[in-house]
Amino acid sequence: MKKIYKRFTRLAFRFDGADNSTGFEKHPFHLDYESGVYREDELVKLIRGALPHFALTPDEYQRLKNDDDIDEMYRTAFKRISEAKKNKKGDYGELLLFLILKSFYKNERFVTKVKLRSSTKEQIKGFDCAHFVVPESGDVEIWLGEVKFYKSFSGAVSDVLDEIQEHVDGSYLKAEFSILAPNIEYNKDVVVPDKLVEFLDGSISLDKANIVVPALVTYDCVELSKHKQCCETFSIAFKKHFEERFKTIDKRSLVLPANIKVFFILLPLQDVTRIKDSLERMEELYR
């Protein structure tokens, strides 16, 4: 396990105390505290540290690492980040989802989606990530993620569900697969299953593909400033907090094919705007 992912599991934690028995499956997360401060500054540092892993293909990363050209590694990675205004830019949310999936769900990426767009003026088209998992059953799962790196919880939930409903349409998925298929990344560290390739190139019916859509939602949460550490008081407060958010999610519905599963990943933050400002200042150093 790369150190960056191990560090992330020391910063972020899954909260398992809330009732998640109805509606959509929900996976709530939170950060740790240090000296009474919610560790968002450390999150910014980890996002920066993970950027080359997110924005470069494994071959590109290895070549620059072998050349000991770390500066060029970061310049190349930052050049792939959208030049859109911070409130319109989805890249860092997609990077955060990448970190979560790699650290907690043992996913492997098979396409670096940020590399596919033709201009940094554009946002990433289609799903926000292309990963896979081979569970113990041996039947490959294709993980196609969605992200809303927002301040507003209700706005994030509404927008992400609208996008998911659009993206799970059969014709949309086929178009997505046709783009992903020729861009599969083969490297010595990850074995891409033949069956995954056959789903993407249309050899096997789309109806037989096991597709998982993790939907990451961030949002501003004033409750976080009322605590100084992750203790029993924190657990009691956030059990209630997450259960209230679960109710908001479960008021909505999706029409899904039988072979597609959606689950929500919730990450409350103290100040999403401040995090985005910090990332944008960092980005300007490499432009």
C-alpha positions in Angstrom: 0.0 0.0 0.0 1.5 3.3 -1.0 2.3 5.6 1.9 -0.1 8.3 0.6 -3.1 6.0 1.0 -2.0 4.8 4.4 -1.7 8.4 5.5 -5.2 9.1 4.3 -6.5 6.3 6.5 -4.9 8.0 9.5 -6.7 11.2 8.6 -10.2 10.1 7.5 -12.4 7.6 9.3 -15.6 5.8 8.5 -18.4 6.6 10.9 -20.4 3.4 11.7 -22.7 4.5 14.5 -25.6 5.9 12.4 -28.7 3.9 11.3 -28.3 3.1 7.6 -31.1 0.5 7.4 -33.4 2.2 4.9 -33.2 3.6 1.4 -29.9 4.1 -0.3 -26.7 2.6 1.2 -24.7 5.4 2.9 -21.1 5.4 4.0 -20.4 8.5 6.2 -16.8 9.6 6.8 -15.2 12.3 8.9 -11.7 13.7 9.5 -9.7 13.5 12.7 -8.8 16.5 15.0 -5.4 17.8 16.0 -4.9 20.3 18.8 -8.6 20.9 18.8 -8.7 21.7 15.0 -10.5 19.6 12.4 -7.6 18.5 10.1 -8.6 20.1 6.8 -5.1 21.6 6.3 -3.8 18.1 6.3 -6.4 17.1 3.8 -5.2 19.8 1.5 -1.6 18.5 1.8 -2.8 14.9 1.1 -4.7 16.0 -2.0 -1.6 17.7 -3.3 0.5 14.7 -2.5 -1.9 12.4 -4.3 -2.2 14.6 -7.4 0.5 12.8 -9.5 -1.1 9.4 -8.7 -4.5 10.9 -9.8 -3.5 12.9 -12.9 -0.7 10.8 -14.4 -1.0 7.3 -15.9 1.1 4.7 -14.0 3.6 4.7 -16.9 4.0 8.5 -16.8 4.4 8.5 -13.0 7.0 5.7 -13.1 9.0 7.4 -15.9 9.2 10.7 -14.0 10.0 9.0 -10.8 12.8 7.0 -12.4 14.2 10.3 -13.9 14.0 11.8 -10.4 12.1 14.7 -11.9 9.6 15.4 -9.1 9.2 19.0 -10.2 8.2 18.0 -13.7 5.9 15.3 -12.2 3.9 18.0 -10.4 4.0 20.5 -13.3 2.5 17.8 -15.6 -0.1 16.8 -13.1 -1.2 20.4 -12.4 -1.4 21.1 -16.1 -4.2 18.5 -16.4 -6.3 20.2 -13.7 -9.1 22.3 -15.1 -8.6 26.1 -15.4 -12.3 26.7 -14.5 -13.1 28.9 -11.5 -12.9 27.0 -8.2 -16.6 26.8 -7.7 -17.0 25.3 -11.2 -14.1 23.0 -11.0 -14.7 19.3 -10.2 -11.1 18.0 -10.4 -10.2 18.1 -6.7 -13.5 16.5 -5.7 -12.6 13.7 -8.2 -9.2 13.4 -6.7 -10.7 13.1 -3.2 -13.0 10.3 -4.4 -9.9 8.7 -6.0 -8.2 8.8 -2.6 -11.2 7.4 -0.8 -11.7 4.5 -3.2 -8.0 3.6 -3.3 -7.6 3.8 0.5 -10.8 2.3 1.9 -12.3 0.2 -1.0 -9.1 -1.3 -2.5 -10.1 -0.1 -6.0 -7.8 -0.1 -9.0 -8.1 2.5 -11.6 -8.1 1.4 -15.3 -8.4 4.8 -17.0 -7.0 8.2 -16.0 -10.1 10.2 -16.9 -8.5 13.6 -16.3 -6.1 12.8 -19.2 -8.9 12.3 -21.7 -10.2 15.8 -22.0 -9.0 17.8 -25.0 -8.8 21.1 -23.1 -8.4 22.2 -19.5 -11.2 24.7 -20.2 -13.5 21.6 -20.2 -14.7 19.5 -17.2 -14.3 15.8 -17.2 -17.1 14.3 -19.3 -19.2 11.4 -18.1 -18.5 9.6 -14.8 -15.9 11.1 -12.6 -13.8 7.9 -12.2 -13.2 4.6 -13.9 -12.1 1.9 -11.4 -12.7 -1.8 -10.8 -12.7 -4.3 -8.0 -12.5 -8.1 -8.1 -14.4 -9.4 -5.0 -13.9 -12.8 -3.5 -16.7 -14.1 -5.8 -14.3 -13.4 -8.7 -16.9 -11.5 -10.8 -15.4 -8.1 -11.7 -17.2 -5.0 -10.6 -16.9 -1.8 -12.6 -16.9 1.3 -10.3 -18.0 4.5 -12.0 -18.0 7.3 -9.5 -19.8 10.7 -9.2 -18.7 13.6 -7.0 -20.2 16.9 -5.7 -17.5 18.9 -3.9 -20.1 21.3 -2.6 -20.8 23.6 0.4 -24.6 22.7 0.4 -25.6 19.2 1.3 -29.1 19.3 -0.2 -27.8 20.9 -3.4 -25.1 18.3 -3.7 -27.5 15.4 -3.2 -30.0 16.8 -5.7 -27.4 17.4 -8.4 -25.6 14.1 -8.0 -28.8 12.1 -8.2 -29.8 14.0 -11.3 -26.5 13.1 -12.9 -26.6 9.5 -11.9 -30.1 9.1 -13.3 -28.8 10.5 -16.7 -25.6 8.4 -16.6 -27.2 5.0 -15.9 -29.1 5.0 -19.1 -28.0 2.1 -21.4 -27.1 4.3 -24.3 -25.1 6.7 -22.1 -23.2 3.8 -20.5 -22.4 2.3 -23.9 -21.0 5.6 -25.1 -19.0 5.9 -21.8 -17.6 2.3 -22.3 -16.7 3.1 -25.9 -14.5 6.0 -24.7 -12.9 4.0 -21.8 -12.2 0.8 -23.8 -9.3 2.1 -26.0 -7.8 4.0 -23.0 -7.4 1.1 -20.6 -4.0 1.4 -18.8 -2.0 -1.8 -18.6 0.8 -1.7 -16.2 3.0 -4.2 -14.3 1.4 -3.5 -10.9 -2.3 -4.1 -11.9 -3.8 -7.0 -13.8 -6.8 -5.7 -15.8 -9.3 -8.7 -16.0 -10.2 -9.9 -19.5 -13.9 -9.8 -18.5 -13.6 -6.0 -17.8 -12.2 -5.5 -21.3 -15.0 -7.5 -22.8 -17.7 -5.5 -21.1 -16.1 -2.3 -22.3 -15.6 -3.3 -25.9 -19.2 -4.7 -26.1 -18.2 -8.4 -26.4 -20.4 -9.2 -23.3 -23.8 -7.7 -22.9 -24.0 -4.5 -20.8 -26.9 -6.2 -18.8 -24.4 -8.7 -17.3 -21.9 -6.1 -16.0 -21.9 -5.5 -12.3 -21.7 -1.7 -12.0 -21.2 0.2 -8.8 -21.7 4.0 -8.6 -20.1 5.5 -5.5 -21.4 9.1 -5.1 -19.2 11.3 -3.0 -20.9 14.3 -1.4 -19.0 17.0 0.7 -20.6 19.9 2.5 -20.1 22.5 5.1 -21.0 21.4 8.6 -21.2 23.9 11.5 -21.4 21.0 14.0 -17.7 20.2 13.5 -16.6 23.5 15.1 -18.4 22.5 18.3 -15.9 19.6 18.9 -12.2 19.3 19.6 -11.7 15.6 19.3 -13.4 12.4 18.1 -14.7 11.3 21.4 -18.0 9.9 22.8 -19.6 13.4 22.6 -18.6 13.6 19.0 -20.0 10.2 18.2 -23.4 11.0 19.8 -23.7 14.3 18.0 -22.7 12.8 14.6 -25.0 9.8 14.9 -27.8 12.3 14.9 -26.2 14.5 12.3 -25.7 11.6 9.8 -29.2 10.1 10.4 -30.7 13.5 9.5 -28.7 13.6 6.3 -29.7 10.1 5.5 -33.3 11.1 5.6 -32.7 13.9 3.1 -31.1 11.3 0.7 -33.9 8.8 1.1 -36.5 11.3 0.1 -35.1 11.0 -3.4 -35.4 8.0 -5.7 -33.6 6.6 -8.7 -34.8 4.2 -11.5 -31.9 1.8 -11.8 -31.2 -1.3 -13.9 -30.9 -4.4 -11.8 -27.2 -4.7 -12.4 -26.3 -1.2 -11.1 -25.8 -0.3 -7.4 -25.5 3.2 -6.0 -24.2 4.2 -2.6 -23.4 7.5 -1.0 -20.1 8.6 0.6 -20.6 11.5 2.9 -17.8 13.8 4.1 -18.7 16.8 6.2 -16.1 19.7 6.2 -15.9 22.9 8.1 -15.2 25.2 5.2 -15.2 23.9 1.6 -14.5 27.3 0.2 -11.3 27.7 2.3 -10.1 24.2 1.1 -10.7 25.2 -2.5 -8.9 28.5 -2.0 -5.9 26.7 -0.6 -5.8 24.3 -3.5 -6.1 27.1 -6.0 -3.2 29.0 -4.5 -1.1 25.8 -4.6 -2.1 25.3 -8.3 -1.1 28.8 -9.3 2.5 28.0 -8.3 2.7 25.4 -11.1 0.8 27.2 -13.9 
